[in-house]
Each structure stands twice: as C-alpha cells, then as structure tokens.
Amino acid sequence: MENKNYLVSGGSSGIGLSIAARLIERGSQVISLSRSEEKIGRAKQERPEIADKVDFITGDISKPGDVEKIVTYVEEKYGVLHGLVNNAGVLTKGTIETISLEDWQFTLDVNLTGPYILTKALLPFLRKAEGASVVNISSVAGLKPGTSVAYSVSKAGLDMLTRFLAGDLGPYDIRVNSVNPGLVRTHIHLDNRVIEDREAYKAMLEKARPRYPLGKIGMPEDISSAVTFLLSDEAKWITGSILTVDGGVMVENDLIPPKNTHKS
C-alpha cells in the first residue's frame, strides 16, 4: 500500500480518522474529505502524529458541485486513486411517525446518494489504478432494523449499492465491499445531537454492552483494521462482501443461558 493514493470521506473523525492513520502508517497518500473545518482542526489535535501527513480537504459528498471540485483536485494533484472509502455519514433518530421528511431526505442524501455520487465521479481515477478497491462503511442497522428508520434504510441501500457495484465494476478490476460495524465509540452520536451529552452517551454505551457476546463496545481501530485489509492486495479476490465487524451483536441470542465469566 506504500505510495498508493486513497480518499477517505468523513476522514476527520472516528472510524474515518482511524482509517486515515492506518493508511499513513503503511506509507500511503491519504486524502481526508470532511464537511467541516472544525472537525479537521479537532482531528489534527487528536492525531498530531499524522496532522501534516494527511491531505485534509473540505466538501459535501451529497452536493454535486462540491464533488466536481473534489474531482478537479484529485485530477490535478494525484491523477489516480488506488482506493476509496465511503465513510462519511450522518445519524438521525426517529420512527416513521416521528422523523421529519427533511431529516429523512438529509440522511439518505449523505449516507446513500453521497457514496453513489462520489464513486461515480471518481471512477475514472479508480480505473487507472488497475486493481482499485472501494470500501463502503455501512452498519449492522442495515441488516437488522435499528432505532432510526432513515439510518437503517440508508445503510441497507448502501449494502445493495455495494453488491451491485461489485458486479458492475468487477470487469475493471475494481473491488467493492462493505464493512458493517456494530456500536463503536466515536463522536457521531454527539456530533449529530442524537445523544445530548457525554454522560448520557456513556450510559447508552453501558446499556448496550450486554447485547454484545464479546462483552465490549467497538473502537474505531477495530473497524479500520478490517477496512485496511479490504483495501489491500491481501483481499484481491474479495468483492461484493458484506463484512460485519460487530462484536457478535448480529448473533446475539438472549435465549442462551448467561455464562459465569467472573474472574477472581
């Protein structure tokens, strides 16, 4: 992966920033795309060791005008992309009775239409790589309904986009896979104001923890390691896969008697 070019959307926080850091460690060139200068500043404070190595740029993947500027930037500075990580996403709350049409549309625009627009626009640079990899960051909420109708639907759609593009772009030797995380400790709940404060967030994580057979909530590094593998040549015969990285939450079964795991 050394000296290869990768673009990570939503690359200034959480999972995206962890992916960027792993790629930098492997000698890659990383373009980190973010909608917010504020998040870029926060990222540089959180990961000072990569602050001057990642190419941080701003843009909104749900806006075709912004994507056109991103295309021009990639063309002029890099010319070729060896990988794309569609990680940018938003989280809204609400059932069909409580969510507004505005929040529904916003969620689908960023989580589903955005990856479609960005992948389509960057396809010429991915084709030049002769063996590129696209990884979409989805969610277990796309496989099993979560607490947000818009978020679950957007991620289910992203998984189908993954499957379709795997077949569509395979003849160009472009692989397309999804990584579907369970609950991971990131800024997303607080940044999107789904949780009101840090204490409430900690309480939510602790309440969720027993649902995970491995007994712990995920960290960004748990996801970025899987993403880095799928981007690498070690996964050169893997495409169209939906990989759950979820601490076992998708196989959680409350009918199984609890284990006595107390350690003295």
Backbone as CSV, one residue per row, in Angstrom:
resi,resn,N_x,N_y,N_z,CA_x,CA_y,CA_z,C_x,C_y,C_z
1,MET,0.821,-1.201,0.000,0.000,0.000,0.000,0.864,1.264,0.000
2,GLU,2.158,1.069,-0.011,3.075,2.195,0.030,2.985,3.009,-1.250
3,ASN,2.935,4.319,-1.078,2.887,5.281,-2.188,1.621,5.177,-3.031
4,LYS,0.595,4.535,-2.500,-0.690,4.492,-3.186,-1.601,5.584,-2.634
5,ASN,-2.553,6.010,-3.466,-3.431,7.123,-3.114,-4.814,6.624,-2.707
6,TYR,-5.276,7.083,-1.549,-6.598,6.689,-1.044,-7.372,7.932,-0.614
7,LEU,-8.644,7.961,-0.935,-9.522,9.033,-0.472,-10.505,8.449,0.539
8,VAL,-10.589,9.093,1.692,-11.492,8.661,2.762,-12.467,9.790,3.043
9,SER,-13.744,9.579,2.724,-14.730,10.596,3.073,-15.073,10.468,4.555
10,GLY,-15.405,11.588,5.175,-15.617,11.553,6.627,-14.353,11.151,7.346
11,GLY,-13.203,11.595,6.820,-11.921,11.129,7.329,-11.314,11.971,8.423
12,SER,-12.111,12.833,9.048,-11.554,13.697,10.090,-12.050,13.349,11.488
13,SER,-12.755,12.238,11.631,-13.198,11.837,12.965,-13.500,10.348,12.993
14,GLY,-13.503,9.794,14.208,-13.947,8.423,14.424,-13.293,7.390,13.537
15,ILE,-14.124,6.590,12.906,-13.650,5.495,12.057,-12.819,6.025,10.897
16,GLY,-13.280,7.092,10.257,-12.561,7.639,9.108,-11.164,8.101,9.457
17,LEU,-11.012,8.763,10.601,-9.692,9.227,11.025,-8.792,8.048,11.361
18,SER,-9.357,7.012,11.952,-8.581,5.810,12.254,-8.103,5.124,10.973
19,ILE,-8.972,5.097,9.952,-8.578,4.530,8.654,-7.430,5.337,8.058
20,ALA,-7.563,6.653,8.093,-6.514,7.520,7.549,-5.180,7.257,8.248
21,ALA,-5.220,7.119,9.574,-3.991,6.890,10.336,-3.345,5.558,9.961
22,ARG,-4.151,4.515,9.811,-3.610,3.200,9.438,-2.962,3.242,8.052
23,LEU,-3.600,3.945,7.133,-3.044,4.033,5.785,-1.730,4.816,5.782
24,ILE,-1.681,5.884,6.568,-0.441,6.647,6.675,0.675,5.769,7.222
25,GLU,0.361,4.937,8.210,1.358,4.025,8.788,1.928,3.080,7.740
26,ARG,1.134,2.793,6.724,1.569,1.878,5.668,2.191,2.602,4.484
27,GLY,2.461,3.879,4.650,3.148,4.629,3.613,2.272,5.124,2.488
28,SER,0.965,5.157,2.718,0.031,5.599,1.680,-0.127,7.118,1.686
29,GLN,-0.611,7.630,0.559,-1.033,9.018,0.459,-2.535,9.050,0.738
30,VAL,-2.974,9.876,1.691,-4.371,9.882,2.117,-4.988,11.263,1.933
31,ILE,-6.101,11.289,1.209,-6.929,12.488,1.106,-8.105,12.277,2.046
32,SER,-8.215,13.145,3.036,-9.299,13.054,4.007,-10.320,14.134,3.700
33,LEU,-11.514,13.718,3.369,-12.582,14.643,2.986,-13.547,14.838,4.144
34,SER,-13.827,16.103,4.470,-14.721,16.423,5.577,-15.585,17.615,5.201
35,ARG,-16.795,17.653,5.768,-17.664,18.809,5.537,-17.300,19.987,6.425
36,SER,-16.486,19.767,7.443,-16.300,20.762,8.492,-14.832,21.079,8.757
37,GLU,-14.479,22.348,8.676,-13.138,22.784,9.056,-12.911,22.546,10.552
38,GLU,-13.981,22.672,11.325,-13.887,22.448,12.767,-13.454,21.017,13.074
39,LYS,-14.024,20.044,12.343,-13.648,18.649,12.567,-12.214,18.383,12.121
40,ILE,-11.783,19.066,11.082,-10.397,18.922,10.643,-9.453,19.414,11.732
41,GLY,-9.795,20.561,12.332,-8.982,21.074,13.436,-8.947,20.117,14.605
42,ARG,-10.098,19.515,14.925,-10.166,18.545,16.019,-9.318,17.311,15.700
43,ALA,-9.375,16.869,14.434,-8.603,15.702,14.021,-7.107,15.937,14.184
44,LYS,-6.651,17.110,13.837,-5.224,17.415,13.954,-4.781,17.461,15.410
45,GLN,-5.685,17.850,16.304,-5.365,17.845,17.730,-5.362,16.426,18.290
46,GLU,-6.324,15.594,17.820,-6.424,14.222,18.309,-5.288,13.341,17.797
47,ARG,-4.879,13.561,16.557,-3.833,12.720,15.952,-2.712,13.601,15.408
48,PRO,-1.967,14.283,16.279,-0.922,15.205,15.811,0.168,14.512,14.997
49,GLU,0.343,13.209,15.231,1.407,12.483,14.527,1.142,12.350,13.027
50,ILE,-0.122,12.543,12.603,-0.424,12.456,11.171,-0.954,13.772,10.620
51,ALA,-1.002,14.813,11.452,-1.632,16.076,11.066,-1.043,16.670,9.793
52,ASP,0.290,16.557,9.622,0.929,17.147,8.454,1.176,16.123,7.347
53,LYS,0.646,14.903,7.542,0.830,13.859,6.535,-0.446,13.584,5.743
54,VAL,-1.603,13.834,6.357,-2.885,13.634,5.685,-3.246,14.900,4.923
55,ASP,-3.768,14.725,3.729,-4.216,15.853,2.905,-5.687,16.119,3.247
56,PHE,-5.930,16.998,4.201,-7.283,17.311,4.639,-7.924,18.327,3.688
57,ILE,-9.098,17.980,3.144,-9.835,18.896,2.290,-11.301,18.904,2.728
58,THR,-12.032,19.940,2.328,-13.445,20.043,2.695,-14.341,19.851,1.481
59,GLY,-15.538,19.350,1.745,-16.530,19.163,0.690,-17.671,18.305,1.188
60,ASP,-18.827,18.486,0.590,-20.039,17.745,0.955,-20.359,16.775,-0.175
61,ILE,-20.266,15.481,0.118,-20.445,14.478,-0.926,-21.867,14.422,-1.464
62,SER,-22.812,15.010,-0.752,-24.200,14.998,-1.226,-24.488,16.142,-2.188
63,LYS,-23.490,17.012,-2.415,-23.661,18.156,-3.309,-22.804,17.974,-4.558
64,PRO,-23.428,17.778,-5.714,-22.661,17.555,-6.949,-21.626,18.635,-7.229
65,GLY,-21.925,19.881,-6.882,-20.968,20.961,-7.102,-19.695,20.767,-6.301
66,ASP,-19.834,20.353,-5.048,-18.664,20.070,-4.210,-17.873,18.891,-4.766
67,VAL,-18.577,17.879,-5.230,-17.901,16.695,-5.762,-17.121,17.045,-7.027
68,GLU,-17.641,17.928,-7.839,-16.905,18.368,-9.029,-15.574,19.009,-8.644
69,LYS,-15.584,19.808,-7.574,-14.347,20.430,-7.106,-13.373,19.384,-6.585
70,ILE,-13.906,18.346,-5.923,-13.061,17.263,-5.427,-12.406,16.526,-6.598
71,VAL,-13.180,16.291,-7.641,-12.661,15.617,-8.834,-11.510,16.419,-9.442
72,THR,-11.704,17.722,-9.567,-10.658,18.590,-10.119,-9.402,18.532,-9.262
73,TYR,-9.588,18.545,-7.944,-8.453,18.497,-7.025,-7.677,17.180,-7.175
74,VAL,-8.398,16.068,-7.207,-7.747,14.761,-7.346,-7.024,14.663,-8.683
75,GLU,-7.658,15.159,-9.719,-7.059,15.089,-11.060,-5.762,15.889,-11.124
76,GLU,-5.775,17.094,-10.556,-4.608,17.968,-10.661,-3.459,17.533,-9.755
77,LYS,-3.779,16.978,-8.559,-2.725,16.669,-7.595,-2.301,15.205,-7.601
78,TYR,-3.223,14.279,-7.936,-2.914,12.855,-7.822,-3.032,12.090,-9.137
79,GLY,-4.081,12.304,-9.873,-4.240,11.661,-11.176,-4.779,10.248,-11.148
80,VAL,-4.552,9.547,-10.039,-5.008,8.167,-9.914,-5.382,7.904,-8.459
81,LEU,-6.398,7.060,-8.249,-6.796,6.632,-6.910,-6.729,5.117,-6.845
82,HIS,-6.062,4.609,-5.839,-5.980,3.162,-5.656,-7.081,2.639,-4.734
83,GLY,-7.734,3.551,-4.038,-8.821,3.123,-3.170,-9.692,4.281,-2.738
84,LEU,-10.948,3.972,-2.466,-11.926,4.946,-1.989,-12.667,4.336,-0.812
85,VAL,-12.761,5.078,0.283,-13.545,4.649,1.433,-14.708,5.610,1.605
86,ASN,-15.910,5.109,1.358,-17.120,5.906,1.551,-17.555,5.781,3.009
87,ASN,-16.978,6.643,3.829,-17.213,6.572,5.269,-18.123,7.681,5.783
88,ALA,-18.207,8.796,5.075,-18.997,9.933,5.546,-20.449,9.502,5.783
89,GLY,-20.977,9.909,6.916,-22.352,9.533,7.223,-22.929,10.383,8.333
90,VAL,-24.243,10.420,8.382,-24.939,11.139,9.453,-25.900,10.178,10.134
91,LEU,-26.241,10.522,11.354,-27.143,9.705,12.148,-28.307,10.573,12.609
92,THR,-29.508,10.160,12.266,-30.708,10.851,12.740,-31.540,9.862,13.540
93,LYS,-32.416,10.376,14.367,-33.265,9.490,15.144,-34.711,9.656,14.714
94,GLY,-35.501,8.612,14.952,-36.921,8.725,14.660,-37.496,7.541,13.923
95,THR,-38.741,7.216,14.267,-39.516,6.208,13.551,-40.297,6.910,12.451
96,ILE,-41.073,6.158,11.693,-41.839,6.769,10.613,-42.842,7.801,11.139
97,GLU,-43.251,7.649,12.384,-44.212,8.596,12.963,-43.552,9.861,13.494
98,THR,-42.260,9.785,13.777,-41.620,10.934,14.426,-40.585,11.642,13.565
99,ILE,-40.023,10.975,12.576,-38.976,11.619,11.782,-39.603,12.565,10.764
100,SER,-38.946,13.690,10.545,-39.438,14.651,9.553,-38.953,14.256,8.166
101,LEU,-39.660,14.712,7.159,-39.239,14.445,5.784,-37.868,15.054,5.528
102,GLU,-37.611,16.196,6.130,-36.316,16.854,5.961,-35.180,15.986,6.487
103,ASP,-35.353,15.405,7.676,-34.314,14.533,8.247,-34.167,13.238,7.453
104,TRP,-35.289,12.696,7.001,-35.255,11.502,6.146,-34.416,11.769,4.898
105,GLN,-34.720,12.866,4.211,-34.033,13.176,2.954,-32.556,13.467,3.188
106,PHE,-32.262,14.209,4.257,-30.875,14.538,4.584,-30.056,13.277,4.837
107,THR,-30.631,12.334,5.576,-29.933,11.088,5.891,-29.634,10.286,4.636
108,LEU,-30.617,10.138,3.766,-30.399,9.384,2.532,-29.452,10.113,1.577
109,ASP,-29.521,11.445,1.574,-28.633,12.217,0.704,-27.167,11.971,1.058
110,VAL,-26.856,11.981,2.354,-25.463,11.840,2.780,-25.032,10.378,2.792
111,ASN,-25.863,9.497,3.347,-25.452,8.109,3.579,-25.537,7.218,2.347
112,LEU,-26.397,7.566,1.404,-26.589,6.692,0.243,-26.303,7.399,-1.080
113,THR,-26.948,8.536,-1.302,-26.722,9.249,-2.556,-25.292,9.778,-2.629
114,GLY,-24.759,10.224,-1.501,-23.390,10.731,-1.469,-22.367,9.717,-1.958
115,PRO,-22.344,8.491,-1.413,-21.412,7.486,-1.919,-21.606,7.166,-3.405
116,TYR,-22.856,7.183,-3.853,-23.122,6.965,-5.282,-22.490,8.071,-6.117
117,ILE,-22.728,9.335,-5.726,-22.189,10.468,-6.490,-20.668,10.448,-6.487
118,LEU,-20.075,10.238,-5.311,-18.617,10.289,-5.193,-17.953,9.146,-5.961
119,THR,-18.477,7.935,-5.814,-17.889,6.793,-6.523,-17.988,6.980,-8.032
120,LYS,-19.130,7.414,-8.508,-19.317,7.649,-9.943,-18.345,8.701,-10.460
121,ALA,-18.184,9.786,-9.703,-17.324,10.876,-10.135,-15.850,10.483,-10.147
122,LEU,-15.440,9.640,-9.192,-14.031,9.262,-9.076,-13.682,7.997,-9.854
123,LEU,-14.648,7.419,-10.512,-14.423,6.162,-11.237,-13.270,6.232,-12.241
124,PRO,-13.128,7.310,-13.003,-12.000,7.344,-13.949,-10.642,7.199,-13.268
125,PHE,-10.479,7.751,-12.074,-9.203,7.661,-11.363,-9.013,6.279,-10.744
126,LEU,-10.109,5.634,-10.348,-10.036,4.267,-9.829,-9.683,3.291,-10.942
127,ARG,-10.215,3.503,-12.129,-9.910,2.619,-13.258,-8.436,2.681,-13.624
128,LYS,-7.829,3.834,-13.472,-6.417,3.991,-13.813,-5.515,3.145,-12.915
129,ALA,-5.986,2.820,-11.724,-5.150,2.095,-10.765,-4.935,0.641,-11.157
130,GLU,-5.820,0.088,-11.979,-5.731,-1.313,-12.411,-5.674,-2.248,-11.195
131,GLY,-6.724,-2.206,-10.405,-6.808,-3.052,-9.219,-7.218,-2.260,-7.994
132,ALA,-8.101,-1.296,-8.184,-8.528,-0.439,-7.084,-9.541,-1.150,-6.190
133,SER,-9.750,-0.562,-4.999,-10.692,-1.127,-4.042,-11.561,-0.016,-3.474
134,VAL,-12.868,-0.278,-3.427,-13.825,0.632,-2.801,-14.390,-0.068,-1.577
135,VAL,-14.375,0.622,-0.443,-14.969,0.071,0.773,-16.023,1.052,1.280
136,ASN,-17.238,0.563,1.403,-18.330,1.356,1.939,-18.515,1.043,3.418
137,ILE,-18.573,2.083,4.247,-18.800,1.871,5.671,-20.305,1.901,5.907
138,SER,-20.864,0.743,6.120,-22.303,0.592,6.310,-22.586,0.447,7.809
139,SER,-23.464,-0.452,8.181,-23.824,-0.629,9.591,-24.628,-1.909,9.756
140,VAL,-24.576,-2.481,10.953,-25.464,-3.608,11.241,-26.920,-3.160,11.200
141,ALA,-27.159,-1.839,11.315,-28.526,-1.319,11.231,-29.109,-1.480,9.831
142,GLY,-28.256,-1.731,8.847,-28.734,-2.020,7.504,-29.122,-3.475,7.320
143,LEU,-28.717,-4.318,8.279,-29.023,-5.747,8.229,-30.141,-6.117,9.191
144,LYS,-30.245,-5.333,10.256,-31.269,-5.546,11.274,-31.753,-4.177,11.724
145,PRO,-33.058,-3.898,11.668,-33.537,-2.554,11.978,-33.017,-2.027,13.310
146,GLY,-32.571,-0.757,13.277,-32.103,-0.112,14.487,-33.140,0.848,15.033
147,THR,-32.681,1.953,15.609,-33.603,2.908,16.230,-34.019,4.032,15.297
148,SER,-33.404,4.109,14.113,-33.718,5.170,13.158,-34.134,4.576,11.827
149,VAL,-35.339,4.871,11.386,-35.811,4.329,10.117,-34.970,4.846,8.961
150,ALA,-34.608,6.125,8.979,-33.837,6.698,7.880,-32.430,6.109,7.832
151,TYR,-31.795,5.979,8.985,-30.430,5.442,9.037,-30.411,3.985,8.574
152,SER,-31.350,3.183,9.075,-31.393,1.770,8.692,-31.625,1.608,7.193
153,VAL,-32.549,2.364,6.650,-32.853,2.263,5.218,-31.659,2.724,4.387
154,SER,-31.003,3.801,4.819,-29.854,4.302,4.052,-28.726,3.280,4.023
155,LYS,-28.496,2.588,5.121,-27.411,1.611,5.170,-27.781,0.319,4.431
156,ALA,-29.043,-0.062,4.472,-29.475,-1.218,3.673,-29.290,-0.919,2.192
157,GLY,-29.614,0.306,1.796,-29.399,0.717,0.411,-27.931,0.721,0.044
158,LEU,-27.081,1.143,0.986,-25.648,1.162,0.720,-25.105,-0.247,0.517
159,ASP,-25.629,-1.215,1.259,-25.208,-2.604,1.062,-25.583,-3.107,-0.323
160,MET,-26.768,-2.734,-0.799,-27.158,-3.155,-2.144,-26.326,-2.436,-3.198
161,LEU,-25.981,-1.170,-2.946,-25.082,-0.460,-3.855,-23.744,-1.193,-3.933
162,THR,-23.260,-1.670,-2.790,-22.018,-2.446,-2.753,-22.121,-3.674,-3.649
163,ARG,-23.180,-4.442,-3.469,-23.337,-5.676,-4.252,-23.445,-5.372,-5.744
164,PHE,-24.229,-4.344,-6.061,-24.407,-4.025,-7.481,-23.089,-3.570,-8.105
165,LEU,-22.380,-2.682,-7.430,-21.136,-2.164,-7.991,-20.060,-3.238,-8.083
166,ALA,-20.090,-4.200,-7.166,-19.107,-5.294,-7.244,-19.216,-6.021,-8.573
167,GLY,-20.437,-6.266,-9.010,-20.641,-6.903,-10.307,-20.405,-5.955,-11.460
168,ASP,-20.816,-4.712,-11.273,-20.726,-3.703,-12.326,-19.286,-3.303,-12.627
169,LEU,-18.462,-3.191,-11.588,-17.101,-2.681,-11.752,-16.040,-3.777,-11.742
170,GLY,-16.455,-5.013,-11.480,-15.507,-6.125,-11.499,-14.711,-6.228,-12.795
171,PRO,-15.338,-6.051,-13.958,-14.582,-6.125,-15.210,-13.469,-5.082,-15.327
172,TYR,-13.534,-4.010,-14.517,-12.461,-3.021,-14.490,-11.412,-3.367,-13.432
173,ASP,-11.539,-4.534,-12.819,-10.660,-4.975,-11.732,-10.767,-4.028,-10.540
174,ILE,-11.985,-3.543,-10.300,-12.263,-2.724,-9.126,-13.120,-3.548,-8.175
175,ARG,-12.637,-3.740,-6.948,-13.372,-4.494,-5.943,-14.211,-3.547,-5.101
176,VAL,-15.395,-3.995,-4.696,-16.288,-3.170,-3.878,-16.844,-4.031,-2.743
177,ASN,-16.607,-3.610,-1.512,-17.074,-4.344,-0.343,-17.636,-3.384,0.703
178,SER,-18.429,-3.919,1.611,-18.959,-3.149,2.735,-18.393,-3.676,4.039
179,VAL,-18.149,-2.775,4.968,-17.873,-3.141,6.349,-19.024,-2.590,7.179
180,ASN,-19.651,-3.465,7.952,-20.848,-3.093,8.716,-20.546,-3.161,10.210
181,PRO,-20.203,-2.023,10.809,-19.876,-2.021,12.234,-21.113,-2.137,13.117
182,GLY,-20.875,-2.649,14.317,-21.846,-2.509,15.388,-21.604,-1.165,16.054
183,LEU,-21.972,-1.049,17.304,-21.792,0.206,18.031,-20.309,0.433,18.320
184,VAL,-19.812,1.590,17.887,-18.400,1.931,18.026,-18.292,3.276,18.739
185,ARG,-17.302,3.402,19.607,-17.092,4.656,20.331,-16.540,5.720,19.385
186,THR,-17.371,6.631,18.948,-16.956,7.739,18.080,-17.715,8.997,18.505
187,HIS,-17.545,10.049,17.724,-18.235,11.315,18.012,-19.621,11.384,17.372
188,ILE,-20.037,10.372,16.602,-21.202,10.532,15.736,-22.489,10.845,16.493
189,HIS,-22.714,10.210,17.638,-23.957,10.457,18.375,-24.010,11.879,18.926
190,LEU,-22.876,12.366,19.408,-22.835,13.713,19.958,-22.798,14.769,18.858
191,ASP,-22.019,14.511,17.796,-21.935,15.476,16.698,-23.286,15.677,16.021
192,ASN,-24.079,14.600,15.949,-25.391,14.683,15.309,-26.520,14.960,16.303
193,ARG,-26.134,15.186,17.574,-27.084,15.542,18.640,-28.177,14.498,18.839
194,VAL,-27.820,13.250,18.594,-28.728,12.150,18.891,-28.698,11.864,20.391
195,ILE,-27.538,12.084,21.003,-27.363,11.991,22.450,-27.000,13.388,22.946
196,GLU,-27.598,13.804,24.074,-27.478,15.204,24.489,-26.136,15.566,25.114
197,ASP,-25.496,14.644,25.836,-24.229,14.983,26.482,-23.407,13.711,26.710
198,ARG,-22.173,13.919,27.174,-21.244,12.793,27.319,-21.695,11.783,28.374
199,GLU,-22.317,12.255,29.427,-22.788,11.338,30.470,-23.885,10.426,29.924
200,ALA,-24.800,11.011,29.149,-25.866,10.208,28.529,-25.283,9.229,27.521
201,TYR,-24.228,9.646,26.837,-23.573,8.765,25.864,-22.925,7.576,26.570
202,LYS,-22.233,7.840,27.664,-21.616,6.753,28.431,-22.673,5.771,28.939
203,ALA,-23.803,6.316,29.379,-24.883,5.458,29.875,-25.454,4.601,28.751
204,MET,-25.565,5.171,27.557,-26.074,4.416,26.410,-25.133,3.269,26.047
205,LEU,-23.829,3.548,26.056,-22.848,2.506,25.742,-22.913,1.364,26.749
206,GLU,-23.029,1.706,28.025,-23.067,0.684,29.064,-24.341,-0.146,28.974
207,LYS,-25.442,0.499,28.632,-26.704,-0.223,28.482,-26.647,-1.185,27.305
208,ALA,-25.933,-0.784,26.244,-25.846,-1.607,25.041,-24.871,-2.770,25.186
209,ARG,-23.879,-2.617,26.041,-22.796,-3.595,26.123,-23.251,-5.041,26.323
210,PRO,-24.250,-5.340,27.172,-24.645,-6.738,27.362,-25.187,-7.415,26.101
211,ARG,-25.589,-6.646,25.097,-26.089,-7.249,23.857,-24.965,-7.836,23.012
212,TYR,-23.729,-7.528,23.361,-22.581,-7.954,22.564,-21.941,-9.195,23.188
213,PRO,-21.981,-10.328,22.507,-21.426,-11.552,23.076,-19.979,-11.424,23.547
214,LEU,-19.190,-10.591,22.887,-17.805,-10.405,23.322,-17.700,-9.470,24.518
215,GLY,-18.827,-8.887,24.924,-18.879,-8.117,26.153,-18.259,-6.737,26.097
216,LYS,-18.074,-6.195,24.885,-17.473,-4.865,24.808,-17.952,-4.138,23.554
217,ILE,-17.925,-2.817,23.645,-18.274,-1.951,22.529,-17.034,-1.766,21.653
218,GLY,-17.242,-1.572,20.378,-16.130,-1.458,19.451,-15.376,-0.143,19.550
219,MET,-14.143,-0.163,19.057,-13.313,1.026,18.930,-13.053,1.272,17.446
220,PRO,-12.761,2.521,17.054,-12.505,2.795,15.643,-11.448,1.883,15.019
221,GLU,-10.430,1.526,15.813,-9.352,0.675,15.295,-9.859,-0.722,14.924
222,ASP,-10.927,-1.179,15.574,-11.492,-2.482,15.227,-12.045,-2.468,13.807
223,ILE,-12.547,-1.321,13.379,-13.114,-1.196,12.038,-12.027,-0.888,11.018
224,SER,-11.122,0.007,11.375,-10.107,0.409,10.396,-9.182,-0.733,10.008
225,SER,-8.978,-1.681,10.912,-8.136,-2.829,10.562,-8.794,-3.671,9.474
226,ALA,-10.114,-3.851,9.573,-10.834,-4.608,8.547,-10.855,-3.857,7.216
227,VAL,-11.040,-2.542,7.289,-11.070,-1.724,6.075,-9.719,-1.762,5.369
228,THR,-8.654,-1.632,6.137,-7.314,-1.654,5.547,-7.048,-2.981,4.848
229,PHE,-7.498,-4.058,5.454,-7.362,-5.372,4.810,-8.079,-5.401,3.467
230,LEU,-9.323,-4.914,3.427,-10.090,-4.952,2.185,-9.511,-4.029,1.116
231,LEU,-8.838,-2.973,1.534,-8.186,-2.089,0.570,-6.921,-2.707,-0.006
232,SER,-6.322,-3.614,0.732,-5.010,-4.148,0.371,-5.111,-5.270,-0.663
233,ASP,-3.955,-5.614,-1.216,-3.882,-6.717,-2.176,-4.117,-8.070,-1.510
234,GLU,-4.068,-8.126,-0.186,-4.360,-9.372,0.503,-5.815,-9.787,0.307
235,ALA,-6.656,-8.832,-0.089,-8.079,-9.113,-0.326,-8.410,-9.017,-1.817
236,LYS,-7.433,-9.302,-2.664,-7.602,-9.053,-4.098,-8.622,-9.969,-4.767
237,TRP,-9.105,-11.012,-4.070,-10.143,-11.876,-4.653,-11.435,-11.795,-3.836
238,ILE,-11.605,-10.695,-3.138,-12.818,-10.475,-2.348,-13.564,-9.275,-2.907
239,THR,-14.785,-9.502,-3.349,-15.622,-8.393,-3.798,-17.090,-8.757,-3.597
240,GLY,-17.888,-7.740,-3.322,-19.314,-7.957,-3.079,-19.625,-8.477,-1.689
241,SER,-18.653,-8.434,-0.790,-18.857,-8.960,0.560,-19.435,-7.892,1.481
242,ILE,-20.279,-8.348,2.397,-20.823,-7.508,3.459,-20.243,-8.050,4.756
243,LEU,-19.226,-7.382,5.266,-18.464,-7.889,6.409,-18.924,-7.219,7.697
244,THR,-19.547,-7.998,8.579,-19.938,-7.450,9.880,-18.741,-7.472,10.825
245,VAL,-18.461,-6.325,11.412,-17.419,-6.203,12.432,-18.136,-5.611,13.631
246,ASP,-18.678,-6.487,14.473,-19.742,-6.053,15.379,-19.718,-6.676,16.766
247,GLY,-18.607,-7.303,17.147,-18.551,-7.906,18.472,-19.569,-9.013,18.698
248,GLY,-20.182,-9.493,17.592,-21.140,-10.582,17.686,-22.583,-10.161,17.891
249,VAL,-22.877,-8.857,17.804,-24.238,-8.408,18.114,-25.278,-8.988,17.152
250,MET,-24.854,-9.304,15.922,-25.811,-9.857,14.967,-26.178,-11.300,15.270
251,VAL,-25.402,-11.955,16.130,-25.740,-13.336,16.509,-26.157,-13.414,17.975
252,GLU,-26.345,-12.259,18.593,-26.771,-12.229,19.993,-28.093,-12.967,20.152
253,ASN,-28.168,-13.804,21.179,-29.342,-14.646,21.402,-29.643,-14.675,22.898
254,ASP,-30.684,-13.971,23.317,-30.959,-13.887,24.757,-31.605,-15.148,25.315
255,LEU,-31.815,-16.167,24.451,-32.334,-17.443,24.926,-31.224,-18.352,25.449
256,ILE,-29.984,-18.024,25.103,-28.848,-18.800,25.606,-28.593,-18.406,27.062
257,PRO,-28.510,-19.366,27.958,-28.262,-19.031,29.371,-26.966,-18.249,29.520
258,PRO,-26.963,-17.238,30.377,-25.742,-16.438,30.570,-24.616,-17.277,31.146
259,LYS,-23.391,-16.933,30.769,-22.212,-17.635,31.258,-21.696,-16.980,32.534
260,ASN,-21.138,-17.783,33.405,-20.472,-17.259,34.574,-19.027,-16.946,34.205
261,THR,-18.775,-15.683,33.888,-17.437,-15.303,33.426,-16.669,-14.524,34.474
262,HIS,-17.134,-14.615,35.723,-16.436,-13.895,36.805,-15.020,-14.470,36.986
263,LYS,-14.059,-13.538,37.009,-12.673,-13.956,37.210,-12.177,-13.435,38.559
264,SER,-11.658,-14.336,39.353,-11.160,-13.934,40.678,-9.774,-13.344,40.576
